[in-house]
Amino acid sequence: MINKEVGYSLNNKNSRTFPVYKQKLAGYLMQEGFVLVDIAPNTKTPNRNVFYFRDTPQIKLSIQNFLNRK
């Protein structure tokens, strides 16, 4: 289970998660092989979700690649 406020897994304190607020980016990350850890409703934007992935340097590099290809 993920604590959404701090971005940590409650089962493993060393396992940080990275929130993704865009469905298109979350889909891209999953296509790149990153595992979706959790999904939750976005409390600030109704009818939207927040997607959680493990926070790693590789995921941040993939996000930069996604943003630079536009």
Buried (B, 14 or more C-beta within 10 A) or exposed (E): EBEBEEEBBEEEEEEBBBBBEEEEBBEBBEEBEBEBBBEEEBEEEEEEBBBBBBBEEEBEEBBEEBEEEE
